[in-house]
Amino acid sequence: MKIRRRKSKKRYLGDKNVYEYEQFSIGIPARFHEVVDPFVGKDLDMNFKTEGKSKVVIVLKSRENVSVDRKSPH
């Protein structure tokens, strides 16, 4: 598995200025598609941590929508 880096350039104001940014992606192997499928299309919180020099742990958690009050005011 590899972490891929893609650099993008967006031109604006008649090609006078350029907005550049990097985007990282990780390909998920087919054997994990059933595990990942319930999270596709949902907002996720993401945390990274390193363990030692050669290990990266990525934790994805479903994001709760806390901005909307679900209780009726009456």
JOTA-V638415 format. One record per residue. PHI is phi in whole degrees, 0 to 359 (* if undefined). D_CENTER is the distance of its C-alpha to the mean C-alpha in Angstrom with 2 decimals. Layout:
# JOTA-V638415
PHI:D_CENTER
PHI:D_CENTER
This chain:
# JOTA-V638415
*:16.70
232:15.51
268:12.66
256:13.12
244:13.35
236:14.09
259:16.04
239:16.63
232:19.63
244:20.42
263:24.09
212:25.58
57:29.03
65:30.85
65:29.18
280:30.42
241:27.15
231:23.92
256:20.42
246:18.51
207:14.92
250:12.93
227:9.72
254:8.74
215:8.20
231:9.66
282:12.17
259:12.85
299:16.67
302:18.63
292:20.09
257:16.88
298:16.27
295:18.37
288:16.42
277:12.99
308:14.71
296:15.10
262:11.40
293:10.89
83:10.83
252:10.42
286:8.73
232:7.29
268:8.08
232:6.99
231:10.06
244:11.31
210:15.00
252:17.45
237:20.53
74:23.29
264:22.97
235:21.51
227:18.93
241:15.25
247:14.00
248:10.37
247:10.68
249:8.61
224:10.88
302:11.66
268:12.04
277:15.69
273:16.96
267:19.42
278:20.49
248:22.79
281:25.92
277:26.49
275:30.12
289:32.95
289:34.81
262:38.17
